[in-house]
Amino acid sequence: MRVLVTGGAGYIGSVVAHELLQTGHEVTVFDNLSRGHRQAVPKNAGLVVGDLADRAALDQLFQSRPIDAVMHFAALIEAGESMKVPEQFFRNNTANALALLEAMLAAGVKRFVFSSTAALFGNPERTPIEEDDPLRPTNAYGESKLLVERMLAWLHQIHGLRYASLRYFNAAGASRPDQGEAHQPESHLIPRILQVALGRADHVNIFGTDYPTPDGTCIRDYIHVSDLARAHLLALEKLAQDGPADSTPLIYNLGNGQGFSVRQVVEVVREISGHAVPVVESPRRVGDPAVLIASSDKIRRELGWQPKFHDLTAIVESAWQWHRAHPNGYEGNRRM
């Protein structure tokens, strides 16, 4: 298939783009490079630098080349930031997604794989979380993604858009020697701890130590980025195989089904790196749920997805190898 990957210069999007190419698909990456990296884009993928807010650029893109499906990763992702400038998240994540969907429908493209999030669930009533559990985001980031899911449901019902929404939990790890996690600024827990182990930061903050968890810190379900990528390809293949009568939306949670606290992650990094990792206990961040753990039974049952990285140690080890080899991330990257 000929696949457009928005945000394909970012952490997860670039890994999915590589996996698409490895399985014989043609890939065009569309990214404004505001937070992505040219070096992360696979060599055999086409790169179009543009912004989803530019409808004319989107129309030109769809007119200039045949596209069979879109995988949408371009978004702001920091939950804490979303509680300071929610308007930016609704414009970038929600309004821009609508512009993309409008351009797709105008061009007759009706297969869409959406990078969603476990933040839709907010403070869950039970764990592990299942797909039909209540959707009650506790931060603007989650709300901005939930609004996209609601739009998708209506576009499916009215226009026949066929889509998959993959709600994943904490992506982590590195898939290849030349592709890893490099955000500016970095707020994800594992790379922040690794920066301390590399001597690039004095300490790591633990935001909240009074949660109703065994050690008082938040618990999260970590999933390796390569396992995420394989789930996206399985969803795309399912969308390609289904006929009109089988076009029920594909909505799946993605995680390992087990959670680790912030303190546990710090200890794993200490063991793998051999470095002390000083911590500073800080107040809770607004909108952070205490526990997020996924049930991935549905995608395992329906698409045969099986994560290869079950162990937090293996996930952190792959991330450590990337960050140790690339202490400055994608050094020399120019954003244009």
N, C-alpha and C positions, 0 to 999 in steps of 0.2 A: 504494500500500500504506500501511497504518497502522503506522508504525515507532516503536518505543521505542528511544531512544538513551541508554544509561547513560553518565555522564560527559560529557554533551553541553554542559556549561558549560566544559569544558576546551579545550585548544588544538586537538587534532585532532577531537575529537567535535563541537565547535561548527561547524567548517568542513564536516564531513560533514552535520550537521543542515541547514545552509544549502543545500548542494547537493541534498539530498533534497527540500527545499521547492521549490527551483527547478525540479525535474523532476516536480513534481506530487504528491509523496507527502505524507501527513499525519505530523507529527512530534510526539512527546512526549519531552521531556528529563527524565531522572531523575538527580538529582545532589545530593550533600549539601553542595556548595559549600565543602568544606574546602580544596580547592585549585583550584576552578573559579571562574568569574566570571559573575554575572548578566548583565553587559553583553555577554558573548560569546554568549549564547543568542539565536538569531534571533527577531525580533519575532513572527513568525507560528507559532512553535513553542510548544506548551504546556510549562510547567515545573512539575514536581513535585519539591519539595525533600524528600529522604528518603535513607535509608542502606540499602545492600544487605544489611547485617547484620540488618536488621529484616524478618524474614520476613512478619510480619503486614502491614507496609506494602506489601511486594511483592504479596502476595495481594490486598490491597485494590485496588492499582493495576491488576492484570490483570482483576479483577472489575468495575472501574468503567468500562472502555472497551475496545472491540475492538482487539486488537493482532495484526498479521499476522506481524511479524518483530521481532527484537531485534538491535541493533548495540551491542556491549559494549566501551566504552572506559575505564570507571571502573577505575583502578588506580594504585598507587604505581609510579613509573617510574625512580627514581634508583638505578642499579646500585651506586654507592659507598655510599649509605645502606643498601642491602640487606645489605651485608657488615658493618654495625654492628648492625642490628636486624632480622635475617632473620625473626624471628617475626612482626613487623608485616606483612611482605610475604606470608607464607604465609596469614595471617588475612585481609588486605585483598584480595589478588589471587586467592588460590586458594579459600579457604573462602567468601568472598563471591560468587565466580563460581558456586560450587556452589549456594548459596542461590538465586541468580538462575535457574539452570538448573532447579532443582527447582520453583520457582514457575512458570516457563514451561511445563514438562511438565504440571504440575497443571492449568494453564489451557488445555492443548491447543495451545500455540504451538510450532511445530517448525521455525522458520527462524531461524538464528543466525549473525551475522557477528562474528568475534572479532578484536580488535586484539591480535595477537601480536607477536613481536619476533625480530630476528636474534640476540639474546642467547642463544637456544636452542642455537646452534651452538658457543658457546664459542670455543676456538682451532681454527679450521677446518683441515682437512687440505689443502684446496685453495681457490683463489679463481679466478673468482667462485664463490660458494657456490650449490649447487643444492638443491632441496627435499628430495631423498632422502639428502643427506649426513648423517653422524652428528650426533645431538643430544646435546651434552655441555656444558651451561652451566658457566661458571666463576664465576658469582655467583648469589646467592639470588634476585635479580630474575628472571633467566632461568629458574631452576628453578621459581619460582612460576608462570610462564607455561607452562612445559612440562607441569606437572601438570594445568593446565586443558586443554591439548591432549589429554592422555591421557584425561581424563574425557570429553571430547567424542567421542573415538573409540569409547569404550564406550557412551555414550548413543546414538550413531548406530547402533551394532550392535544394541543391545538395545531401544531405544525408537523408532528411526526418526528421530531428530533429524537434520535436514539443516543442515549448517553449512559455513561458509567460515572458514579461519584464514589471516589475512594477516600474514606475517612481514616487517615492514618494518625498514628500517635507520635512518638518522638523518633524522628529519623536520625540515624547516627552512623558512624563508621565511614570507611573509604572503600570504594569499589575497585580502583585501579591505582597504579603508582602516580598517574598524572591527573587524577580527578579526586578532589576531596572537598571538605567543608571549609569555606573561607568567606565569612560574612564581615562586613564593616558597617557598624561595630558588631562585634560578636557577642551574642547574648545566650546562645545555646549552652547548656550545662557542660557537656563532655568537652567540647573544644575550649571552653573557658578554663576548665580545670587543667587541661593539657597545656595551656599557655603558662599556667603557674609552674607546672612541672618542667617546662622548657626555660624557665627563668625570665619569661617575658611579662610576667605580672607577679606582684608580691603576694597576692592571696586570692582566694575565691570567696565570693559572698554566698551565704546560705540565706535565702529570703524566706524567713518564717521557720521557727523551731517549735511552734506551739500548735501544730496541726494535730488532728485526732488520728495519728499514725503511730506505730511502735516506737519510732525515735523522734517524733515531732516534726519531721521534715516531709515535704511533698513526695509522693510516690508516682512514678511514671513507668510506662511500658515502652521500652526501647526496641526499635526495629531497624535492621541493617538496610542501608540505602539500596543495596543490590536486590534484597528481597522485595523491597518496594517496587523497584523497576520491573521485576518479573511479574508482579501483580498487574501493573499497568499494561504490559504486553498481553497477558491473558485476557484482560478486559477488552482490549482492542480486538483481539482475535474473536472473542465472543460476539462483539458488535458486528464484525464483518460476516460472521456465519449466520446470524439470526435473520430469518425472513420477517416480513411485516407482521405476521401473526405472533412472532416471538419477541416483540420489541419492548418487553417490559424493562423499565430502567434497572440498571445494575447498581445496587447500593451496597457497599461492603466496608466493614471495619478491617483495618490492617494493624496487627500488632503481634507480639509474641505470646500474649496471654498471661504474662507474669510481670510484676512490678518491682522496681527497685527505688529505694529512697535516695534523696540527695546525698546523705551521709554514706550510703552504701556505694554509690558511684565514686565518691571521693576516695574511698578505701580501695576500690578496684584500680583506679588510676595510680594510686601510691604503689600498689603491688606491681603493676606492669611497668611503670616508669622507673621505679626505684628512687623516686624523689619525694621529699616531704612536700606536702601541699597544705600550707597554712589556710585556715578558714576564718572568716569573720561573720558572725551571726548578725543578720540584719532583719528589719521588720518585713512582714509579708508584703508582697506586691498585690495591688488591687486586681481582683479577677482571677487569681490562681486557685483552681480547685485542689483539694487535698489529695485525691487519688484519681488517676485515670489509667485504667487497664482495659484492654480490648478483648472481646471474644471474636476470633477470626474463623469460627466454625463455618459460617455461611460461605465464604469464598473458598475455603478448603473443600467444602462439600460440592459446591456448584461448579467451580472452575479448576479444582485440583491443585490449588496453590499450596505449596509447602515451603516455609522459610528454611533456609539453609543455616542461618546463624541464630541458634537458639540461646546462646550463652552470652551474657553481658561481657564477660572477659574477652571473647573473640571479637565482639563489636568494638570494644575500646581498644584492643590491640591493633585492629586495622586502622582506626583513627590515629593512634599514637604513631604508627609507621608513617602515615601521610604527614602529620604535623611535624614530626622530627625531620623529615626530608624537605619540608616546605615551611620553615618557621615563619616566613613572611607571607604565607599564602601563595597566591598567584603573583609572585614578585615581578614588578615591572609592568603590571597590568595598566592599560590605559582605558579609561572609560570615556566614551564619546557620545 
